[in-house]
Amino acid sequence: MTNEIVGRGDALRVIDKFGDPGNALIVVGDPGLGKTTLLSYASRQWTSRGGRVLSATAVEFEADLGFAGLRQLLPPDALPDLSGDRLSVAESLLDRLRDAESPTLILVDDIQWLDRSSAAVLTLLARRLTGTRIGFLGSTRPEAEGFFERARLNEYTLTPLDEQASAEMLTTRHPDLSPAARRRVLALAAGNPLALVELPTVPANPDVVALNRRLPAGDADVVPLNRRLHAAFADRIAGLPAATRKALLLVALEATGNLSVLEAAAGERFLESVASAERARLIDVDGRVAFAHPLMRSAVVNVSTAAERRRAHRRLAEAVRDDPDRSAAHLARGSHGPDERAAAALEDAAYRLVRRGDTVGAVTSLTHAATLSPARAERARRLATAAYVGAHLGGGLARAEDTLREVRRLETFAGSLDMAMATSFVILNADGDVDTAHRLLAGALDTAAEPSFQTREALLTLLYVCFFGGRGHLWTVFDAHISRRYASEEDVVSLMRHTHSDPAYATAAHFEQLDRLVENLHTVADPAEIVRVALAGSWVDRLPASRAALHRALEQGRAADDANVIVQALAMLSIDAYFMGQWPDTERYLREAQELTKDHGLRLLSWATDHWVATLAAVRGDDATAIRITEDLVRWAVPRGVAVVSHLCHFTRALLALGNQDYERAYRELVLIGPAGTIPPFRPVAIWTVLDMVEAAVRTDRHAEARAHVTAATGLRTISPRIGMLVTAAEALVSDGDAASRLFDRALATPDADRWPFDQARVELLAGQHHRRHRARREAREHLTKAHAAFVRLGAATWAERARRELRATGQPIGAASEPALTERERLIAQLAARGLTNKEIGEELFLSARTVGAHLYRIFPKLGITSRAGLRDALTLARIPPGT
């Protein structure tokens, strides 16, 4: 009731205003300022309007226990499936709350102590409340770190009470204090409501007195207020019966407040034991047990001994056997020294966390399991697993290196599959040494036991090593192990060996299996598995069908701080956007991926993002950037045997050379991927370069090589419509007269060819060149006009210039019949821009905003066949428009 809340009129008005569903608010303030009181007031207001309240108080002792916060918020029968990743849990919870009969308030006190999983779910939830009947209200301390992301959420900061409100509260709660005592308490409390209430109850608290005696004269006031409050609470707890203190310790360590659990741990007389604490208003018992203030929980723990806490944890571990994650956490905290039972339980919990996408939690659990392992070999194995999970699945390369040093110190790692995986990943990212990584993994797999989590992950790591190496003999070992450990090829790891690593020689059955997996991606919860399926289809144009799942994996990766998932999802979304002609999106995805690979030291993943930055620069005509990046990548890749990086750089340089019509250079780059007339195995980029190779060969009079390459590529047509279109266009280049015309028409008639605007424009350009050389000017102009317009829209400057020159050769100047005429306003803006005026200056001249001027120029450039202001003056002259003076 508001008459009990003194001096908080502004805060109450904020809470009242917040009361509408669809809002989220975080109350920020130091301990004791009244955050919990405000949350209780909000709860009463919400229920008075017919809503329901789900509340929890996050606890520091459970910050490393997955979904501890959600288990407090919801009863077991209302919890969503927690076996999935955090995003799916958040979506499931949001759906349940939307379907609830009454508006729901999620109320979380001390969100800074939320465990990582609950914090991620509730962060996602709090940002998606618009249009719902759900509210979110939390409290936290200033500058608190924690896992809950407060960014973009509304906050209200509580400040200390003013002197008048402080005096009113103290008089109301402690009317019998002497004037001297009142002044002393007011000075010590400094406007903190909890201190005003609690400090007078223990005027001679021995802890505070003892501390004061150790301070120089006059320094008694420097005793931190939190210490004084803890001392006050400790004094109240010390006066309780021993049975009550033991029962309260169970409540403090089992934050769900679940009565059945607490009774199972304490015995049937639990409620009788805590009755005196309830009467003293230290706890509330209403369906579950909760402390009246979060500081009380800390005080209960602080006054207990280590032995008492261990005994309480062991009893709680038995009481929550049906919840293996919580039981493992209690077992670990109840251990005194090495304990294999607790270590094994933590290891099992870690694998469950991996499946849910919580790699950080898994690493924490595995590291804790290692410290509890009695045997050195088991400790080394668990540490190595932690290193692998942290490095490969979570992107924590630096921490993995530290962990591996500790494993080597134990000298028990020889032949360990976990050690081989972690070491290989570190070697690949730090040194890029493919052969050493391959040797380590092959040796460890030779001695591995039955298939398990580790063996599948080891095979996946070996697959990446073989892929990066790009050499046939590396795959012999992989094929032997995959055939021995997987009777069928239904597993995506087996499939990636074909459609991802050697797509030119994958069979129809492989592509059918791939299409089934892609079609069912909407049912896959694990973001890492989504990434693997998308990777399996990345070379063979299945990314558009994987796009929605990749966005989901990206969001899940962000929620779990999984750098590997994030970077790989971004890389594939950027490739998809590149082929779809959405180059600004490509640039945006690549920028984020580059930042992450740099921050996490993921050198092996950075090559992919760097390469696509170079490719985008190449097609846009930024020769300097494309050459600089590819030279750096080749210098890194060649000595280390990372062939796939070299091959992709040759692909990029060939595109650059073709755009500049340097066909000899393009041919020399392409034969470094594989000789003309062959599609080499284990060089997936070769299926993308068929048209490039044939065009370069034809233009350099290597006609026999061009025909041989078309023959070799004939079987690639069925891989995807895009590749089929390019192979057909390549066949047209080695054909004559009408046969060539028919083949170009067939290529351009590929269903949905406009989904790949750059590739389609290249075929239009080649078709236009063919018709122009056969003096079919009308047909040539039609194809070349489409090619030119597409290149201009994409921003492919050198390619647009190629089409422009071809169009001129047909006798049609750009800006005449090839594009729509400029409007009067566009003509005027173009003239002013040609004179060198900025968008802002043009806007001031014509009474337009700078943004509107920019939009006009965006439409003007394609009409004039240019991609920037630099070509305006010449373009206006060609279009017979005076550039202005």
N, C-alpha and C positions, 0 to 999 in steps of 0.2 A: 504494500500500500504506500502511496506517495507520501503520506505524513510521516513515515519512518525513514524516508530518504531525504536527508537534509542537504541543502546547498547545491542540488543537482537539477535545478529547473531547466537549464539549457540541455543537459543530457537527456532528461526525460522527454523533452519536446522532440529531440532527434529520434529517440526510440519510438515515440508515438507516430512520427512521420514515416519512419521505416516500416511501420506495421503492415503496409500493403504488400500482398504477395508479389513475387517476381523481383524482389530486391535482395541485395547482399550488403552487409555492413560488418566492419571489423572495429571493435572498440579497443583502443590502445591505451595502456596506462601501467604505471609501476605497481608492484604488489601492494595490496591493501587499499588502493584508491577507490574501489567499489565496482570493478568490472563485473564480478560475480553477482553483485546486487542488481546491477542494471540488466544483466541477462535474466535474472529471476523475475524482475519486473516485466521484461518483454514477454517472458513465458506466460505470466499471469494475464497480460493484455491479450495475447494471442488466443489462449484458451477461453477467455471471456467472450470472444467473438466467434466461438464455435470451432476453432482450429485445434489441431493436435500438435504436440511438441515432442520432438525426438532430441534428447540431450545427451551430452557426454562431457567428461572432463578429461582431457588428455593428461597422461602421466609420464613423467620423465623416465621412470623405470621400464616403460613399455615402448619406448621410441624405436627400438630395433625389432619389435615383434609385428610381423605383417598383419595388417587389418585390425590391430588392437582397437583403434578408434571406432571403426565401423561396428565392431562387436559390442561396444558400449552403446552406440546409438540405437541399434536395432536388436530385437530379440532373435534368437536363433532361427525361428520359423519365418522371420521376415527378411533375413539376409539374402542378398542376391548370391548367385554362384560365385564364390571367391576363387575358384580354380582357374579362371580366365585371367587375361591381362587387365590392367587398371582401367583402360578405356572401356572395355566391354563391361566391367563391373560398374563403372560410372553410368554408362548408358542404361544398363539394366536397372540400377537404382533410380535413375531419373524417370524411367518408364513407370516403375512401381509407384513413385511419389505422384506422378501426373495422374495415375489412375485412382488415387486414393479418394475416398468419399468426401473428405474435408481438407481445407488448406493445411499445409504442413510447414512447420518451422524447424529447421535444422539448427540446433544451438550447441556450440562447442566452446567450452571454456579452456583457456591456455592452449590455443592451437599451435603454439611454438613447440609443444611436446608431442604433437601428432606423429605417429609412425609414418614412414615414407609412403607406404601403399595407401593408407587412409588419406594422407595429405594430398596425394596426387588425385585420388578419386574425388575428394571434396573440393579441391581447386577446380577441377573440370566441372563439377556440379554447380559451384557458385557462379561460374561464368556463363552458365546456360539457363538462367532462370527467367529470362525475359519471356513474357507471355504465359508463364506457368502460375500455379497457385502455391508456389513453394517460396519460402523465405530462408535466408541463411544469415545467422548472426554468430560471430565469433569474438573471442577476446585474446589479446596477446600483450606481451611486454614490449616497450620500445626497443628498437635495435635487435630484437630477438631474431635469431637465424632460422632454425627449423626448416621443415620441408614444405610447409604450406606456402604457396605463392600468393602474396597479397597484392601484387601488381595488378592494376586495372580494377581493383575493388574499392568501394567507398570506405573511408576510415573516419572515425571520430576519436580524438585524443582527449583523455581525461586528465585534468590538472588537479593539484591539491586544492582542498577547500580553502576559502578565504578565512580571515580571522574571525569574522562574525559567525559564519557557519560552523567553524571549528568549536567556538565557545558554546554555541547552541547545542551541538551534538554532545559535547562533554558534559554540559549541565544536565541534559536530558538523561544520559546513560549513567552518570555518576554524580548525582546531586549533592552527596555528602562530602565531597573532596574539600580540603582546606584551601584557602586562596593560594598558599605557597605551592601546594601540590598541583593545583590547577595550572599555575603558571609553568611549573616544571613539565607537566605532561603536554601542555600546548606547545612548549618550545621543542620538546623531543619529537612529538608527532608531526610537526611541520605540515599540518593540513591533511595528514593521512587518516582517513576514517577508521580503518581497522586498528591502527595504533591508538586512536582516541578511545576506542572501545576496550582494547585488550590491555594496554600498558598499566592502567590503574589497578588492575586485578592482581598484579604481582609487583608491588612497589619495591620489594627487596629481593628480587629474583637473584639467586646466588651466582648464576652464570654471568649476569650482567655486572653484578657487584665485583666478582673476581676479575673480570675484564677491566673494569674501571680502575681497580687497584693497580693494575700493571701499566696504566697510562700516566704520563706526567700530569702534575696538578693543572687543573683547568681544562684538561682534554677529555673529560668524561663524555661530552656531547658528540665526540667523533665516533662513538660506537655505532656501526651501521644500523639503520632502522630495521632492516630485515633480520639482523641478528637479535635485536631486541624482541621482535615479534615471535621469532622462533623460540626464543627463551621463554616468552610468555606462554606459548602453546605447550612447550615442553613441561612447564610447571604444572599446567592443568592435567597433562597426561600422566605425569609422575604420581599424582594423587589418586589415580584409578586403581582398582584391584588388579592383581597380576593376570588373572584370567581375561579380564577386559583388555588389557594391553596386548596380550597374545592374539586375541580375536581381532583387535584393531590392526595389528600388523598384517594379518591375512587380508583384511579389507584393503590396506594400503598397497599390497603387492599383487592383488588380483583386481585390477581396475574395473572390470565389468560390473562388480557389485552384485553378481549373480548369487542369489540366496542359496540355491541348491548346491552350487559349487562350494560356497563358504561353509555350509553345513556339513558337506562331505569332508571338507578339510579339517574343520574344527570339532565336529561332533554335533549331535542333535541339540545340545544346549547352547548353540551359538547365539541365538537371539537373547537368551537369558544372560549370556556373558556380556553382550554389548548394551544391555538395557541402561546401565549407569551412564554410558557415553551418550546414549540417545537423550536421556534426561538432562544431561549437561549441555545439550545442543551442539555436541561435537560432530554428530552424524545424523543423517536422516534415513529412516527405514520406511520405504514406501514402494513395495514391489521389488526394489533392489536397495543396496546399502550405498550411501554416498556421503562423503565428508561435507560438512557445512561450508568449508573454505579449502581451496587447494593447498594452502600453506599448512593446514592441519595434517594432511597426508605426509608431507615432507617431514614435519615434526615427529610423527609417529615412527617413521623410518629412522630418523636421526637419533632418537633416544634408544633404539634397539641395538643389540650387539650383533656382530657378524654371525656368530653361531646361531642366534635366534632367527636371523633372516634366512640362513641356509635351511634350518629345520622347517620354517614356514614354506619356503619354495619347494622342498621335497614333498610336503603334504599336499601342496597345490598341484604339483606335477601328477600325483596319483588321482587327484580329484578331477582333473581335466584330461584323463586318458583318451577320451573320445575326440579330443581336439589335438592332433599330434603336433601341430606347430606350437601351440601354447604349452603343451606338456614338455616339449623339447626345451623351450626357453626357461621354464621353471627348473627342469632337471639341470640345465647348465648353471643356473644361478645357485642352485642348491649343492653344487659340487665343491669339494674342498680339495683342490689338486686334480691330477689326472683321473679321468672317469670315462671309460670306453663306452658305457651305456649312453651317457650324455653326448659324447662325441658322435656316436652313430646316429642318434636322434637328430642332432643338428645337421649332419650331412644329408640325411633324408629330407629334412626341411629345406635345405638349400636347393635340392633338385626340384622340389615343388615350386620354389620361388623362381627358378630358371624357367620352368614351364609357364609361369604367370608373367614372365618378362621382367621380373624384378632382379636384375643382375647385381645391383649394389647390395641388396639384402642377401642375395645368395653368397656373394664374396664375403660379407660380414659373417654369415653363418658358418661358412667353410673355414674361415680363418679362426673363428672361435672353436670350432670342432678340432682344428689342428692343435690349438693350445691345450685342449683337454685330452689329447690322445696319449695314452701311456707308452705306446711303442713308437720308436723313432721312425720306423718305416711308414706307419700309418700317418704320423704327423707330416712327414715329407709328402706322402701321396695327397693328403688333403690340402696342404699348402699349394702343391702343384696344380691341383684342380682349381683352387681359388685363383691362382695366377692365370690359368687358361680362361676361366669364366670371366674374370675381370678384364683381360686383354682382348680376347676374341669376341666375346659377347657384349661387353660393356664399354670397350674403348679405353680402359684404364691402363695404358701401356707402361707408364712410369711406375705405377704401383706393382704391376706384374714383374718388372725387372727387379724391384726390391725383394719381392717375395721369392723369386727364383734364386737370388743370392742366398737367402736363408735356407732354401731347400738344398742347395749345393753344400752349404755348411754342414748339413746333417749327414751328407755322404751316403745316402741310402736311395738315390734316385735312379740308379742305373736301370735302364730298360723300362722305366715307368712311362705308361701311355700318357698320363696327365702331364708329366714333366716334358715329354716330347712335344705334345701339343702346345703347351705354353711357350716352351723354348723356340719352337718353330715360328710361332706367331711373332715373338719378339725379334727373332733373327730377320724375318721377312720385312718387318717394318723398320728395324734399325739399320740392318746391313743389306737387305734385299738378296741374301745369298740363297738362291733357289736350291742348289744342289745339296748344301748342308741340311737345309730344312727337310728335303726329300729323304735324305739318308737317315736322319733322326726318326722321322715318322715311320718309314718302312721297317726299320729295326724294331721299333716299339710294337708295331702291329704284328710282327712275326711272333712275338712272345705273348700277345694279348690273349685273354681267355674268351669266354662266350660274348656275343654281342651285348652291348650295354649303352648307356648314355655316352660314356667315354669313347667307345669304339665307333659309334656313328659320327660323333663330332670329329674324331681323328680321321676318319675316312673323308669327311667334308673338308677338313684342313688339307689333307693330302690332295684332294681334287683341286683345291685352289693352287697348291704348289705346282701341280702338273700343268694346270691351265696357264699360270704365269710363265712357266718355263717354255711351253709351246713346242716341246720336242717329243717325238713319238716314244722314245725309249723310256721316258719318265712314266708313261701311262701303263707300261707292262706290269709294274708292281701294283698300281691301283686296280687294274682289271683283275689281277689274281686275287686280291683281297676282297673286292666287291663280289666276285663270283663265289668265293668261299663263304662269305658272311651274309649274303642276300640271295636267296634262291630265286626270287622274282625281282623284276626291275620296277616294281610299283613305287618304290621309295624314290623321292625326288632327288636324293643324292646320286642314285644310279642313273636317273634320267639326265641330270646335268652333265654327266660325262659325254652324252651324245648331243643333245639339243643346244647346250651352252658351250661346250668345249670343242665339239667336232660336228657342227650342224650340217656341213656339206655331205656328210656320210651317215647322218641319222636316217632311220627308216620311217616308212609311213606309220608303223605301229608306234614308234617313239613320238611322232607328232600327234597321233590320236590320243596317246596318254597325256601329253602336255596339254592338249586342248581340254581334256577332262579336268585336269588339275586347275587350270586357269578358270574354267567355268565354275568350279566349286570353291573358288577363293573366298566367296562371301561367307562360307561356313568355317573358315580357318581363323582361329583366335590368336595363335602365336604370331607376333609380328616378324620374328626371325624366319618362320616357315613361309610367310607371305613373301618375304624378300627372296628366299630360295626359289620359290616357284616363279616369281617374276624374273629372276636371273636366268632360270632355265629357258625362258622365252624371249630374253632380251635381244639376242642376235637375230631372231626369226620373226620379229614384228608382232609379238603377242603382248607388248606393253600396253597398247590402248585398252585391251580387255582386262588388264591388270591394274589399270589406273586407280579405280576407286579403292581397291584393296591396298594399294601402295600408299594412298593418302591416309588410310586408316592406320597402316603400319607406321607411317611417319608420325602421326599424332600419338600413337602408343609409345613409340620410341622416345618422343619428347617427354611424355609423362613419366617414363622410366629412366630418363637420363642415359639411354642406351645409344652411345655415339655411333657404334657400328651400324645398327639398324637405321638410324637417322641418315647417316652419310650414304649408305647404299640405296635407301629409298629415294633420297634426293637425286643421286646420280641417275637412277633409272627414270625418274620423272623428268629429269632434264633431257635425257636421250629421247624419250617419248615426245616431249615438247619440241625438240629439234626437228624430228622427222615430220611432226604435224605443222611445222612452220610457225610455232608460237615461240619465237626466239627471245622476246623479253622474259617470258617465263623460264626458259632455259637458263638465261643469265642470272635470274633471281635464285633459282635452285642451286646453281653452281657456286654462287657467292656464299651462300650459307654453308654448303658442303665444304668449301675451301677453308672457311673459318674454323669449322669443327676439326678437320683433319690436322690443321696446324696446332690447334689448342691441345689435341689429344695425342699428337705425335704419330698419327696413322699414315706413315709414309706410303704404304702399299695401296691404301685407298686414295691417297691424294693424286696418284698418277691419273686415275680415271677422270677426276674433276679437272685437273690441269689439262689433260688431253682435249676434253670437250671445250674448255675455254679457248684452246688453240684452234680447234675446228671451227668454232663459231667466228673467231677472228678471221680465219682463212676464207670462209664463204662471204664474209662482210667486206673483204678486201683490205683487212688490216694485216698486211704482209709482215710487218716488223714483229708484231706480237706473236703471230703464228710461228714464225721462224725461231724467235727467241725461246718460246716454251718448248717446242719440239726438240730443239738442239739440247736444251737442258735435260729433257727426259731421256733422250737417246744416250747422252753421256752417262746418265745414271744407270740405265737399263742394260746396255750392251755388256759391260764388264761383269755384271752380276747374273747374266743369263736370263733376264726377265724379257723373253722374246715378245710376249704379247704387247708390251709397251712399245717396243721398237716397231712392230708391225702397224700398230695404230698410228704412230707418228708418220710412217711412210704413207699411210692412207690420207692423213691430213695434208701432208706436203703435196701429194698428188692432186688433191682438190684445189689447193692453192695454185699449183702450176697450170692446171686445166683452166681455171678462171682467168689466168693471165695468158692463156693460149701458148704456154711454153710446153709443148707436147713431148719434146725429147726429155725434159726434166721429169715430167709426169711419168713417162715410161720407165725411166731409171729408178724412180721411187717405187713403182709398183712391182717391178721384178724382184725387189728386195723382200717383198712379201712372199712371192712365189713366181716361178718362170711362167711366161705366157704359154697357154695351152695346158695348164694344170691348175687344179683347185687343190692345194696342198691340205693334207689332214692336219687337224689340231691348230688351224689358223683361221679362226672364225671370221675375221675381218675380210677374208678373201671372197666371201659370198656377197659382200657389199661393194666390191671393187670391179665387178665384171664389166659394167659399162665403162668405167674409168679406163680399164686396161685396153678394151677394144677401141675406144675413141683415141687414146694415145697411140696405139699401134697403127691404126688406119691413117692418122694424121702425120705419122712419121714413115709412111710407106712400108710398114711391116705387115703387109696384107696376109701373108701366110700365118703369121703368129696370131693375127686378129681372128682369122677363121678357126684356127685351132682352139683358141680360147672360147669362142662361142660354142664349139662342139663340146668342150669339156664342161661348160656351164649349163648344157641343155637340161640336165636332171635337176637343176636348182629351181626351175620354174614353179614347181608345186609347193615350195617351202612357204611362200606367202604371195599375195597379189602384188605387193610392191616389188619384191625381187623378181617375180614373173614379168612385170612391166619393164624392168631394167634389162633383163636378159633378152626380151623380145626386141627392145630398142637396139641392143647390141647386135642382134642378128640382122636388123635392118641396116646397120652401118656396113656390114660386109656383103649386103645384097645390092642388086642393080635395079635401076628404073622402077617399073611398076611394082615389082616384088618388094622393094624397099618401102615404097609408099604404103603398100598394104600392111606391111609389118609395123610401120610407125602408127598407122591408124589403129591397128590391133592393140598396140601398146597403150595408146591414149584412150582406148575404149575400156581399159581395165576398170572394173566396178570400183567406184569411190576413189578414183585416182586423185581427185582434188584433196584427199586427206593428206597427201604427201606433196605439198605445193612446190618445194624446191626440186624434188626428183621429177615431178610432172613438168615443171618449167624447163628442166634440162632436156627432157624428151621433146617438148615443143620446140626448143631452140634447134636441136639436131634435125627435127623434121623440117623446120623452116629453112635451114641451111641446105638440106637435100633438095627441096623444091626450088630454091633460088638457083642452085647449080644446074637444075634441069629446066630453067627458064619458066617455071610455073609461078609467076610473080604473085598472083592473087592468093594462091594457097600458101606461098611463102610468107606473105604479109600477115595472113590470118594466124599462122603458128607463131611467127616472131612477135607479133603484137601481144599475144597472150603471154609469151615467155617474158617479154620486156616488162609488162605490167606486173607479173608475179614477182619477178626479181626485185623490182622497185618496191613493191609492198613489203617484201621480206627484208629489204635493206641489204641485199646481196649486190654491192656496188660494182665489183668487177664483172660479174655475170650480167648485170643490167647493161653495162657498157658494151659487152659482147653482143647482146641482142640489139642494142641501139645501132652498132656499126652494121650489123646484118640488115637491119631495117633500112638504113640509109642506102645500102647497096641495092635494095629493091626499088629505089627511087622515092621512098616515102619518108619524109623528114619527121622526126619526133615532134610532137606538138601540133601536127596537122591532123590528118585523119586518124592517126593511131590512138589518140586519147580525146576525151571530151574537151571542148573549148573552155577557157577560163571565164568565169563570171566577171562582171565589171569590178566588183569588190576584190576578187582574187587577183585580177590583173593589177589593181592599184597596190595591193599588199606586196605582190611579187616585185613590182617596180621599186617600191620603197626598200624592200629587203635587199634587192640587187645593188642599191646605193650604199648598203652597209649599215642601215638602221637596225637597232635591236628590236625585239618584240615589244618591249616597253615603250620605246620611242615611236614605233609604228602605231601602237595603241593610243598614245597621247595625240598623235597627228590625226587619227581617224575616230577618236572617242570610243575606243574599244579596250577591253582588258587584254593584258599580255597573254593570258591563257587562250582567249578567243583568237588572237593573232596566230598563236602556235597551232591551233586547230585548223585554221585556214591554210597555213603553210603545209601541214600534214597532208591536206588534200591537193595542194598545188603541185608538190614535188612529183607524185606519180603522173599527173597530167603532162608535165614537162619532161618526164623521163629522167629525172635526176633523184639523188638521194640526200642532198644537202644544199646549203646556201651557196657553197663554192661554185656550183654549176649554174646558178640562176642567170647570170648575165648572158652567158653563151646560149642557154636554153631559150631565153626571151628573144634573142636575136634570131635563132632558128625558127621560132614560132612567129616571127615577124611582129613582135611586140617590142616597142622601144623600151630599153631598160630603164629609162628615166635619167634625169640629170640631178 
